[in-house]
Amino acid sequence: MQEHKNKRILMLVENAPFPYDERVRHESAALLAKGYHVTVISQKKKGQKSYEILDDVDVYRFPAPPDSNGVLGYLWEYGYSIFAIFLFSFYVFIKDGFDIIHVAQPPDMLVFVAVFYKIFGKLYVMDHHDLTPELYTAHFRRKGGSFIYRILVWLEKLSFHFADHVISTNESYKEIALQRGGVEERRITVVRNGPDLKELSTSSNAKEYLRKDGRFIIGYVGVTGIQDGVSNLINAIAYLVRELKRTDIFCLILGDGAAMPSLKSLAAQLEISSYILFAGWIKSPAEIAEYFKVMDICVAPEPSDPYNSRSTAAKVMEYMAMGKPIVSSDLLEHHFTARDAASYATPGDAKDFATKIVELIDDPERRIAMGKAGQTRIETDLAWLYQAKYLLQVYDMLDSVRRENKHQRAIDGIQ
């Protein structure tokens, strides 16, 4: 604990309020346990304080921008947020100081905040949460090569160039850093979004009422953005109910996002609203676990595109940690993560997705085997317990870089 007590880390996260970004929460806890001092700057949601000490983390929050849609709306959101983050970061810089700035990206425009502090000798960790150029094309249904896409690629390259170390969430993101970013392999470490098994444990059966009439429960947990393919799940539920006459099913959708209004409208249009509960965001890990306990099958219906194919879905690992069999779109990173814990459907094919669900409904032994396979993979390899070790290795390397920089500055001063 004493080895790193004087190392101060400033973590920046634009698109989620702390502590609701699970990755940032897990990272801050791991660094605290190692003896670092951690400060986080994030958005403030209703009811949260502008400043508090939460689980030994100093948390500063700026008022969240209003919800926005369209390219101009996102430019306003990011411009405002980055300005606010810079003001808060400068306050922390003057008041307490920090040694390392750890930036959860996107947006990649946060590189400008990090570069400012590199002038003062601070180290910059780029924590690559999402592929911004691919996310743009998936969300706005644009093609790569557009003017905005090229700007996003340039910002990403700028981030890669100035980062002292890049943390990638999977091997696909690492490949992007190597090929598109030109980052040396020694400056990249893969730290996956492993679930914290302690957070998901609960003995409560509070949601058992959802099993009324013995219905079979299908669960989705996560963001309901345009790029997440939840409309494919809605269409699959409609096919189950109307074509296959499986009126013994019920779907729980936990989460929210830009596509939520259209998803509810689609369910109403298809006359299946009574078969779906849109529960919204569930903030408590214990309550999420209560919902998980009543789910029989969990689903990951993302479409096939450059963003989803390369991205690891945190929900898939949560499903596995809870021992749930999965029906997933047949995507590269979904396959790597779930392996034998999932049955894979053709992306975007609601009929095939529904068929895969029915196959599991009618095969309880297979469901049990898949659930055990997923749980074992999490408990022996992918849980945050194992991923945290890679994060701490990054910071051990950065300690060496800091010592080398100080030594070089001392030599330069003598000369």
N, C-alpha and C positions, 0 to 999 in steps of 0.2 A: 504493500500500500504506500510506503513512503518513497519509493523510487521515483514516482512521477508527480509528487504532491505540488510541485511548483510549475507544472505545465498546465496552461490554461487554454481551453478549446472554445471557440465560438462557432456554434452550429447555426446555419441559416436554412430555413425551409419556408418557401413561399406559398405552396398550394394546399396546406393543411395546418390547422391549429395544433400546437403541442398541448397534450400528449397523444392526440388521436392519430398521428402518423406513426404506425407501429414500428417501422424501420428506425426512424429517428429516436423513438422511445427506447427501443432495444439497444441501439448504439450508445445512447447517452448513459444508460444504466451500466453497460459493460465497461465504458471508459471510467465512470465514477468508481466502480468496484476495483479498477486497476490503480486508482489514486489520482486521476486527473480531475481538474475542476472544469465543469461544463456549464456554459451559458448557451441558451437557445433563443433565437428570435424567430417568431412565427406570426401568422395571422391571429386575430382575436375574434372569437365567435361570441354570440350573445351569452351573457352570464359569466364570461371569463374575465379575469383581472388583467390589467395592463402590465402588472409586474407581480410576480410571486416566486417563492422558492418552493418547488414541487419535487418531492423525493430527492432533495439535495441539488436539484438543477435550478440555476437562476434562469427564469423565463421572462422574457420581454415580449409583449404582443402589440402589434399595430392594428388599428381598425381595419377589418376586411373590406375590400372594395365591393361595390354592389355587383350582384350577379350580372354577367354579360354574355352576349352571344355574338357570333360573327367575328371576323378578323379584327375589325376596328375595336370591338369590345374587348378582345383579348389584349390588344396593344395597350389600351387604356389600363386594364387590370395590371398587366406586367409593369408598365411604366410607373404607375402609382406605387405598386408594391415594392419595386426595387428602390425607388426614392425613399420610401418609408424605412425599408430595411437598412439602407445606407445611413440614415439619420440615427436609428437606434444603434447600429454597429459603431458609429463614431462616438456615441455617448459611452458605450461599453469600453471602447478603445481608450478614451480619456479617463474614465472613472476607475476601471479595474485592469485594463489591458488584456491581451491574449497573445498566445504564441502561434496558434494554428487556427486557420479559418476553414471549417468543414462545410462545404456547400452542397445541399441536396438539390440536384438539378434534374428536371427543368424548373424554371426557365433558364436557358443558357446565358441570357443577358446578365445573370448574377456574376458572370466572370468579371464584369467591370468593377464590381464591389471588391472581389477578391484581389484583382490586380492592383487596386489602390493600396491595399495593405501590404502587398509584396514589396512596394517601395520602402516600407519600414521594416523589411526583413521577415515578415510573417510567412509561414508556409501555407500552401493552398492544397486542400484535398478536394478533388472533384468526385462526389458521390453520385454516380450516374444512374439515377432512378428510372429514367424513361428516354426513349429515342425521340427527341423533339421533332425532327424533320418527318419521321414516319408517323408520329402521333398526329401531326398537322394534316398529312395526307389522308389518314384514316378518319379523323374527326370531321374534316370539311369536304371529304370525298374529292380531293384534288389529286392530280398526278404529280409524281416527282419531276423536277426540272423547272417548275414555275419560279417566278422571281422570288416569292416569299420562301419557298423551299430552299433556294440557293442561299438566301440570307441565313436561314436557320442552320444549314450545313456549315456556313462560315463561322457562325457564333459557336457551334459545337467544336469546330476545329480550333478556334481561339481558346476555348476552355481546355481542350486537350493539351494545347501547346504550353499554356502557362501553369497547368497543374503540376505540383511537385509529386503528386501521386494520384492515380485514378483508381477508384473502387468501382468495379463492374458487378452487376447483379447476376450475371450468368455468362457462359462462354460465348454466346451470340453477341452480347454487348462488348465483351472483350475483343472479339474479332472486329467489331466496328472501330474500337479504339486503336487497334493495330493497323487496320487497313485504311479506313477513312480518316482517322486522326493522326496516323503516323507516330503513335506513342511507342516508345521502347517497351518491350515486354517486362523488363525489370521494374517499370513504373506502373504496372497494372496488377491488381489483386482482385480475384473474384470473391465477393462476400454475398451469399444468397440471402433471400428474404425468408429465413427459416422461422417457423412459428415457435413461440415460447410455450412449452407444454404446460407450465404451471399456470399460465393465464387462462388456458382453455379447460382446465380441470374444474369440475363442479359435481356435486352430488344431488343437486336439485332436480326435481321432475315437474317444475312449475308449468311447463308448456304441454303437458300430456293431454289437456283438453282439445288440442288441435287434432288428435287422433280419433275424434268422434266417428262413430259408425265404422270403425276399423279401416278408414281410408289410408291409402298408401301416400306418403309425403315425399315430394320432390323439392329439393332446396337449392336456392342460389344465394350466395353471400358475396357482395362486392359492389363496385361502382356500376351504375346503369348509364354509362355514357353511350354516345352514338356508336363508338368504335367497339363496344363490348358485346354486341350481338344478342342482347336479351330479347329483341323482337323475334329472333329465330326460336328461342325458348317458348315464347307466347304462341307462335304458330305451331310448334310441336305439341303443346298442351291442347290446342284446338283440334289437332289431328287425332290425338289420343281420345278426346272426349266425343267428338262428332263423327269421326270415321271408324275408329276402333272400338267405340262404345265403352271406353274405360272410365266410367263415372265413379270409380272407386279411388280416384287419385285427387290430390290437392297439392298446390304449388305454393311454397313460401319464397318470397323475394325480399331479402334483407339488404338494404342499401338505397342509394339515391344517385341522381346524376341528370345530365342535360336531357336524356331521352325519356325520363320518367313520365312526363305528360303524354307523350305519344304512345308509350307502352300501355298506359291505362286506357287510352282511347282505343287502341288496337284490341285490347281484351274485351272492352265493351262492344266494339263492332263485331267481334267474333262470337259474342254472347257466351263468354266463359269467365266473366268477372267473379262469379260465385265459386270458381275453382282456384282462384288466386288470391293470396293475401300480400299486398304491398306494404310491408312493415316499416319501411324507411330505415334510417341509420340506427343501429343499436350500439350505443357507446360503451356499455359495460361488457368486458370480456366474459364475465360470469353469465350474463344474460344471453350473449351470443351462444355460449356453450349449452344453455338450456334449450335454445332453438335447435342446435345441432343434434341434441339427444333424440328429438322426435323425427328427424329427417331419415328416410330410408335410403334415398339416393341423392347425391349432390351433382350439380351440373356446371359445365364451363362451355358455353355456346358461342365463343368468339368466332368471327369470320376469319377467313384466311387472307392476310395482307402482310406487307413487310413489317408492320408494327407488331401485330399479335403473334406472328410466327416466331419472332425473335425475343419476345418478352415472356418472362416468367410470371404467371398469375399467382399472387399470394394466396388467393382463395383455394387453389388446388392443393397447396400444402396444408392449409387449415382443414380441408376435407379429409386429407390423408391422416393428419394428426388425430382427428376424431374417429378414425376407423370407418369412414364412409366409402362405399363404392361410388365410382364416378362415371358419368357419361360426359365425354369431352369431344370438342372438335379435334380433328386429326391434324395437330400442329406440332412443329418441331420441338419447341420448349415444353409444351404440355406432355409430349411423349417422354422427353428426358426426365421430367419431374415425376410423373405418375407411374410410368412403366406398366406393370401388371395391375395397378390399382384402378385403371380406367378402361372403359370400352370406348372405342374411337369411332365417331361418326363423320361423314363427309361434311366439311365446313359449309354452312349456309343451307344445308338440305334438311328442312324441318321434318320431312317424312322419315328420313334415315335416323335422325336424332330421336324421334318418337319410337321408332322400331327398336333402337338400342335400349331405350328406357324400358319398354315392354319386356324385352328379353331378360333384363335383370329383375323386373318385378316377378316374373314367373320362374326365376331360378335362385331361390334363397341360399343354396349352398355356394353358388358362385359369388353372390353378394358378400357372404361371410369371408370367403377366401380373398376377394379383392380388398375388402376392408382391412384384413390382417396384413396383407402385403404392403399396403400404403402406410399403415401405422408403423410397421417394422422399418420401412425405409426412412421415415421421419426420425424415429427414435434412435436409429443407428448411424445416420448420416446427415440429414438435412435440417434437423432442429437447430434453433438459434444457439443452443449450447455449443454446437460444433462450429457454427459460422462466426460466433464472437471471437474465436481464437484467431481467425484470419484477420479480423478487424484489428485486434491488438498487435498482430505481427506488423501491420501497416504502421502503427504508431511507434513501435519499437524501431522500425527503419527510419521514421521521421526524426526520432530522437538523435539518431546517428547523423542525419543530414544537418540538423541544427548544430550539433557539436562541430561538424566539419566547417560549416559556414562561420561559426564564431572563431574557430581556429584560423581560417583564411583571413577574416577581417583583422584579427590580431596581427598576423604576419604583414598584411598590407599596411597596417598602422605603423609598424616598426620600420618598414621600408620607406 
